[in-house]
Amino acid sequence: MPLALYLLGLAVFAQGTSEFMLSGLLPDIARDLHVSVPMASSLTSAFAVGMVVGAPVMALASMRWSRRNALLFFLVLFLLVHVVGALTSSFWVLLATRVVAALANAGFLAVALVTAASLAGPGAKGRATSVLLGGVTLACVAGVPGGAALGQLWGWRSAFWAVVVVSVPAVFAILRSVPAGSGDGSLGEVREASGGRGRVRAEFRALRRPRPLVILALGALVNGATFCTFTYLAPLATDVSGIGAGWVPGVLALFGLGSFLGVTVAGRIADKRPLPVLVTGSLALFLGWVVCALTAGSPAVFLPLILVQGALSFGVGSTLIAQALYAGAGAPTLAGAGATAAFNVGAALGPWLGGVAIGAGSGYRPAVWVSATLVALALVTGGAALSAGRHAVRRRERSGLQAPGDTYGVS
């Protein structure tokens, strides 16, 4: 893999740390800025909404730029708003910086996914995706606990400064390592479009085909399952499994370690054998959530399962992102944006559904059942779409028409 991919992964690590680190900083932020903890939690919600909205909006806004210029703009903007956030004494200014940071993060990730795929070359989108998502998983393993530790030692603002420090080398790395003209060309129908509006319409047409839409929906469901349980992992560990509160960072890091292993292994096989990875991985993921829900009271079973489920969740998830890029080859800008938005829809929907289930009054275990249900829906949806796609191919073959390669399933 080109060195530039790993440098993009460094920037994704900084952005992933920023997205997740607030979970350990909210009480200090609330106390320092004189707001309640529930009010401070809106900083997390604002970031999630900004990611969902920002991916397509920012990708469209940057379509006339080279990918290097777009990456630089989004990363520098992300860096600057963290400087403002570290300096401000106003909660509302901090809230505004979180929205802008999310927009920049979404735009960067959308462009970075497509840039990584183009740098890696044909047939290597899975490996390229795993490198970028490795930055997210490393943020779970090291960045988030590190941010929490900095907050305890020197206050929550130090965690914001740490994100700035990590982001600065990535700016220079992009300047040096990402080709100036990378990704300026278009593919397929987009080449034939004239002008910016024609290009946007062509990309939307390419992305509205059944196969990309199904893959994006599967990504939202799988990621919803992942973040449903991950969001409530700390109380699951303490209240259900009986693990001491002091071990919670280790439990979170265990899930992050599994996530890193998952994207690393999947990245090496997902390009050549995506369907076996998705089918086998999703079935194992569903069974794992069921077993986890049934045995959450036993730490001896719960802890190994957290490692395994982290690996399966991100292994399947990263493969779906790679498949979204393959399926959206005619939408080189919006394919990455669609994948980013879909996965953040899942990241927002899953915890909300888990909260609804927990609010019914049965403790934290129902959140794991929600995760199992979402993966089951993904299996049913994917199976139905794959069957429909195969029937469509057979009909075209019988009628003497060549299948255009936009069947519902993955390649």
N, C-alpha and C positions, 0 to 999 in steps of 0.2 A: 504494500500500500504506500502511496506517496506520503512524504513527510507532512505535506500541507494538511492531509486529513487529520493527523494527530494534533496539529496545531489548532484546527477547527474544533477538535474534541476538547482542547484546553479551554477554549471560550465557552463551549457548552457546559463544561464542568463548573465554571464560574457562574453561569446563568442558572444552572440547576441548583447550586448552593444557595443563590439568592432566592430562588422560588421556594425552597423547602425550609430554609434556616429559621424563618419566623416562628415556626412551631415551638422552638425553645427560647424565643426572645420576647414573646408577647407580654408576659407579666411585667418585665422591666420597661418595655416601651410604654405600656399603659401607665405605669407609675411615674415615669419620667415626663410624659406628655400630658398627664392629668386627665386621662380618660379611663373608662371601664375596660376590663379585659374583653367582654363581648364587642365593644366598640373597636378595640384594637384588632380583633379577629377579622374585621372588615378589610384590613390590609391584605389578608390572604385571599378573601373572596374577590377583591378588586384585581388582584394579579391573575386569578383564574379567568375572570371575565375578559380581561385584557388579552390573554393568550388566545382565547377562542375567537374573539373579534379581530384581533390584530393579525393573525396569520394570513387570511385572504386579503384584508385591506392593505396591509403593508407590502405584501408580495405584489399586488396590483400596482401600488404606488411606485414601486421600484422597477417596473418592467422595462423602462427605457434606459436603465443604468446597466453597466457591466456588473457581473456578479461580485467582482472584487470590490467595486465602489459601494454596492448595496451592503455587503458584509461589513465594510469599514464604517459606513454611516450608522448601521444599527448597533454595532458594538461600541462605537464612540458615544452614541446617544445613551446606551445602557450604562456605560461607565460614568458619564457626567451626571445622570440623575441619581446615581448612588452617592456621588460626592454631595449633591444637594441634600439627599436624605440623611447623610451622616452629619450634616451641619445644622439642619433645621431644628427649631424648637416648636414648630407648629405641627399638630397632628394632621391637619388638612393638607399642608404642603407635602408631608410624608405620604399621605394617601395618594395625592396626585403623582408623586414620583413612582409609586408602585404601579399605577396604571400605565404611565409612560414606559417604565422599565419592562412591563409585560408586553406592550406593543412592540418595543425594540427586540425583546427576546423572541417573540413569535415571528417577527419578520426575519431575524437572523437565522432561526432554526429552519424556517421554510426555505430560504435561499441556500443555507448550508447543506440541507439534505440533497437538493438537486445538484449543487456544486460538487459535493462529495461523490455522487453517483457518476457525474461526468468525468471527474478526475480519475476515478477508479477504472473507468473503461467499461465496455459492454460485458455483461454477464457477471459483474462483481458488485452489483448494488447492495446485495445482502451484507457483504463484508464491509463496504463503505458505511452502511447504516449502523452496523454494530460498533464501528469505531466512534461515531458521534454519540450514540446512545450509551456507550461506555463512559462518556463524560458525565451523563446523568446518573448512572449507577454509582460511579465513584463519588459523586456529590452526596449520595445517600450514605456511602460507607465512611467517607472522610470529611467531606465538606460540611455536612449538616452537624455532626457531632463536634467538628472543629469550631464552627460558628457558635454553637452553644457554649463551648468551653471559653472562647474569647469573650462572649457576653458575660459569663460569670466572673472572669478575671478583670476585664477592663470596660465593661458596659456594652450595651447592644450596638452602640455606634462603631465600635471596633470591628464588629462583624461586617458592617457595610464597607469600612475601609479595606478590609481583607479582600472583599469581592473586587474592589477597584484595583488593588495591587495585583491580583491574579489576572485581571482583564488586560492590563497594560501590555504585558509581553505578547498577548494574543493579537493586539492591534499591529504591532511591528511584525509579528509572524505572518499575518495576512498580507501586509504590504510586501513582504519579501518572498513569500512562498506561493501565494495564489496567483496564477497567471492573470494579467490585466484583462485579457479578452475571454476569460473562461466563461463559457455558457452564453455568450452573446448570441450565438446562432439559435435557431429554433428547429423543431423537428416536425415531420409529417405535415399535417394541415397548416400548422402555424407558419411554415415557410411561404405558403401561398397567400396568406392574408396580407393585405396592404394597410399600413397605418396601425396606430396603437389600438383603436377600437376593434378593427378586424382581428388583430392578434388576440385580444381579450375574448372576443366571441368564439374564435377558433379553439382556444384553450377550454372555455366553458363547455363547448360541444364535445371535446375529447374527454373531459372529466365527467360528463353526464351519462356516459355509456354505462350499461349494467355492471360490467366487471369492476371498474374503479369504485362505483357507488357501493357495491356489496362489500368490497375489501375495506373501505372506509368505515362502513357500519360495523363490520366485524372488529375492526380496531377499536372503535368506541366501546363496544361491549366488553372486550377482553381487558382494556385499560380501566374501564369502570369497575370490573371485578377486582383488579389489582389494587386500585387505590381505595376501594371500599374497605377492604380488610386492613390495608397498610395504615389508613387514617386512624383506625381504632386499635392498632396493634399494641400500643402501650397499655390501655386499660384491659385488653384481652390478656396480656401477659400477667398483669398484677392481680386483677379481680377474678379472672377465670382460671388461669393456670397457677396462680399463687406464687409467682416469681417476685422477688423483692424489687422495690422501685429502683434501687441502685443498679440493677441489671438491665433496666430498660434500654439505655443507649446500646448495650451489647446486643440486645434482641433486634433493635433497628439496624444495627450494623450487619447482623447476620442476614437479614433480608436483603440489604444492599449488596453484600458479598455474593449471595445467590444470584442477584440481578446481574452483577458484572459477569459471573460465570456463564449465565444464560445467554447474554448478548454475544459473548466471545465465542462460545461453542456454536450457537445458531448461525453466526456470521460466516462460519467456515463451511457450512453445509447447506444453508438456505438458498443459495443461488442455483445449485444443481438439483436439489431435491426439496423444493418448498412444500409440495403437497404432503409428503410423509411427515415433514416437520410440523406442519400445522395440524394435521389430523391426529397424529400420535400425541403431539404436545398438548393439544386442546383437551383430548380425552384424559390424559394424565393430570392436566390442570384441574379439570372438573372433579375427578376422583379425589385429588389431593385436597380440594376445598371441602368436599363432603367428609373425608376422614378428619380433617382439621376441625370441622364443626363438631363432630361426634366425640373427639378425643382432646378438645382444647383444655380440659381440666388436668391433663397429665403433661407436665413439663418434659418428660422423657420422650414423648411423642411429638408434642407441640413444637419444640425447638428445632429438631431436624426437619420437620415439615416446613417451617418458616424459610429455611435455607432452600429447600427443594422448590417451594412455591414461588419464591423470588426468582429462581433460575427459570422455571417454566413460564412464568408470567412475562418476563422480559425477553425470553427466547422466542415465544410465540409473537409477542408484540413487535419486536424488531423485524421479524420475518414479514409480518403484515405491512409494516412501513415500507420495506423493500419491495414487496409486491405491489403496493400502491404506486411506487415510482415506476415499476415496469408497466403496470396497467395504464398509467397516465403519461406515457412517453410522448403523446401528442400535446401534452399540457406541461411543458418543462418548467414553467413558473408556478402554476397552480397545483401541481401534483404534490409538491412539498408542503404548500400551504394547506391543502386539503388534509394531508396526513397529520400535520401539526394541530389543526383545528379539531379533527375527529378525536384524536387522542386526548385533547384537553376537554372536550365534551364529556368523554368518559371519566376523566379525572374529577370533573365537577359533579357529574350525575351519580357516580358510584358512592362517594361519601354521603351525598344527600339521601339516597335510597337506604344506605346503611343507618343513617340517623333516624329515618322514619321507622325502620324495623326496631331499632333500639328503643325509640320512644314509645313503642307498644308496651314496654315494661317487662321484657323478658331478659334483661341483661345485655351483655355485649356479644354473646354468641350468635344472635341472629344476623349480625353483619357478615359473618362468614357464610351463612346460608344464602345471603344475597349475592355474594361473590360466586357461589356455586350456580345459582340460578342464572346469572348473567352469562357465565361461560356455557351453560346448557343452551341458552338462547342463541349464542354464537354458533354452537355446533349444529343446531337445527337450521338456522339461517344459512350457514355455509353449505350444509348438506343439500338443502332444497335448491339453493342457487346453482350448485355444481350439477345437480341432476337436471335442472332446467337448461343449463348451458349445453350439456351433452345432448339433450333432446333437440335443441335448436341446431346443433352441428349436424346431427343425423338428418334432420329435415332438409337442411341446405344440401347435404350430400345427395339425398334422394332426388332433389329437384335439379341437381346438376350445377348448383351455385357453390362457389368457393367460400368457405367460412372466413369471415373477415378478422377473426382473432380477437373478438371482444366478447367471448363467452363469459358466463357469470363467475366461473371458478377461477382459481389461481392457476398459473402456468405450471 
